[in-house]
Amino acid sequence: MRTAMVAMQVQGITPGARVALLINNAVASMPFDFACAKAGVNRVLLHYPIQGGS
Protein backbone atom coordinates (compact mmCIF):
# COMPACT_ATOMS: atom_id res chain seq x y z
CA MET A 1 0.00 0.00 0.00
CA ARG A 2 2.74 2.45 0.92
CA THR A 3 4.59 1.69 -2.31
CA ALA A 4 1.53 2.56 -4.39
CA MET A 5 0.98 5.77 -2.41
CA VAL A 6 4.61 6.86 -2.85
CA ALA A 7 4.49 5.98 -6.56
CA MET A 8 1.45 8.24 -7.00
CA GLN A 9 3.21 11.11 -5.23
CA VAL A 10 6.36 10.65 -7.35
CA GLN A 11 4.19 10.87 -10.49
CA GLY A 12 2.86 14.22 -9.28
CA ILE A 13 -0.56 12.98 -8.23
CA THR A 14 -1.59 15.28 -5.40
CA PRO A 15 -4.38 15.05 -2.81
CA GLY A 16 -7.75 15.81 -4.38
CA ALA A 17 -6.67 14.60 -7.83
CA ARG A 18 -8.65 11.98 -9.71
CA VAL A 19 -7.06 8.70 -10.77
CA ALA A 20 -8.78 6.52 -13.37
CA LEU A 21 -8.47 2.80 -12.81
CA LEU A 22 -9.08 0.05 -15.31
CA ILE A 23 -9.01 -2.79 -12.83
CA ASN A 24 -11.35 -5.51 -11.65
CA ASN A 25 -13.22 -4.71 -8.48
CA ALA A 26 -11.76 -7.62 -6.54
CA VAL A 27 -9.72 -8.35 -3.43
CA ALA A 28 -6.51 -7.85 -5.44
CA SER A 29 -7.39 -4.19 -6.02
CA MET A 30 -7.86 -3.41 -2.32
CA PRO A 31 -4.26 -2.28 -1.65
CA PHE A 32 -4.62 0.32 -4.39
CA ASP A 33 -7.98 1.43 -2.97
CA PHE A 34 -6.41 1.96 0.45
CA ALA A 35 -3.39 3.73 -1.07
CA CYS A 36 -5.72 6.15 -2.85
CA ALA A 37 -7.57 6.84 0.38
CA LYS A 38 -4.37 7.38 2.33
CA ALA A 39 -2.96 9.71 -0.36
CA GLY A 40 -6.24 11.65 -0.49
CA VAL A 41 -6.79 10.75 -4.13
CA ASN A 42 -10.22 10.15 -5.66
CA ARG A 43 -10.31 6.90 -7.59
CA VAL A 44 -12.53 6.68 -10.64
CA LEU A 45 -13.36 3.21 -11.89
CA LEU A 46 -13.65 2.76 -15.63
CA HIS A 47 -16.32 0.35 -16.80
CA TYR A 48 -15.53 -1.96 -19.62
CA PRO A 49 -18.02 -4.53 -20.84
CA ILE A 50 -17.17 -8.18 -20.31
CA GLN A 51 -17.69 -9.96 -23.57
CA GLY A 52 -17.87 -13.67 -24.22
CA GLY A 53 -15.88 -15.33 -27.00
CA SER A 54 -15.41 -13.33 -30.15
C-alpha positions as a Markdown table, in Angstrom:
| # | Residue | x | y | z |
|---|---|---|---|---|
| 1 | Met | 0.0 | 0.0 | 0.0 |
| 2 | Arg | 2.7 | 2.4 | 0.9 |
| 3 | Thr | 4.6 | 1.7 | -2.3 |
| 4 | Ala | 1.5 | 2.6 | -4.4 |
| 5 | Met | 1.0 | 5.8 | -2.4 |
| 6 | Val | 4.6 | 6.9 | -2.8 |
| 7 | Ala | 4.5 | 6.0 | -6.6 |
| 8 | Met | 1.4 | 8.2 | -7.0 |
| 9 | Gln | 3.2 | 11.1 | -5.2 |
| 10 | Val | 6.4 | 10.7 | -7.4 |
| 11 | Gln | 4.2 | 10.9 | -10.5 |
| 12 | Gly | 2.9 | 14.2 | -9.3 |
| 13 | Ile | -0.6 | 13.0 | -8.2 |
| 14 | Thr | -1.6 | 15.3 | -5.4 |
| 15 | Pro | -4.4 | 15.1 | -2.8 |
| 16 | Gly | -7.8 | 15.8 | -4.4 |
| 17 | Ala | -6.7 | 14.6 | -7.8 |
| 18 | Arg | -8.7 | 12.0 | -9.7 |
| 19 | Val | -7.1 | 8.7 | -10.8 |
| 20 | Ala | -8.8 | 6.5 | -13.4 |
| 21 | Leu | -8.5 | 2.8 | -12.8 |
| 22 | Leu | -9.1 | 0.0 | -15.3 |
| 23 | Ile | -9.0 | -2.8 | -12.8 |
| 24 | Asn | -11.4 | -5.5 | -11.7 |
| 25 | Asn | -13.2 | -4.7 | -8.5 |
| 26 | Ala | -11.8 | -7.6 | -6.5 |
| 27 | Val | -9.7 | -8.3 | -3.4 |
| 28 | Ala | -6.5 | -7.9 | -5.4 |
| 29 | Ser | -7.4 | -4.2 | -6.0 |
| 30 | Met | -7.9 | -3.4 | -2.3 |
| 31 | Pro | -4.3 | -2.3 | -1.6 |
| 32 | Phe | -4.6 | 0.3 | -4.4 |
| 33 | Asp | -8.0 | 1.4 | -3.0 |
| 34 | Phe | -6.4 | 2.0 | 0.5 |
| 35 | Ala | -3.4 | 3.7 | -1.1 |
| 36 | Cys | -5.7 | 6.2 | -2.9 |
| 37 | Ala | -7.6 | 6.8 | 0.4 |
| 38 | Lys | -4.4 | 7.4 | 2.3 |
| 39 | Ala | -3.0 | 9.7 | -0.4 |
| 40 | Gly | -6.2 | 11.7 | -0.5 |
| 41 | Val | -6.8 | 10.8 | -4.1 |
| 42 | Asn | -10.2 | 10.1 | -5.7 |
| 43 | Arg | -10.3 | 6.9 | -7.6 |
| 44 | Val | -12.5 | 6.7 | -10.6 |
| 45 | Leu | -13.4 | 3.2 | -11.9 |
| 46 | Leu | -13.6 | 2.8 | -15.6 |
| 47 | His | -16.3 | 0.4 | -16.8 |
| 48 | Tyr | -15.5 | -2.0 | -19.6 |
| 49 | Pro | -18.0 | -4.5 | -20.8 |
| 50 | Ile | -17.2 | -8.2 | -20.3 |
| 51 | Gln | -17.7 | -10.0 | -23.6 |
| 52 | Gly | -17.9 | -13.7 | -24.2 |
| 53 | Gly | -15.9 | -15.3 | -27.0 |
| 54 | Ser | -15.4 | -13.3 | -30.2 |
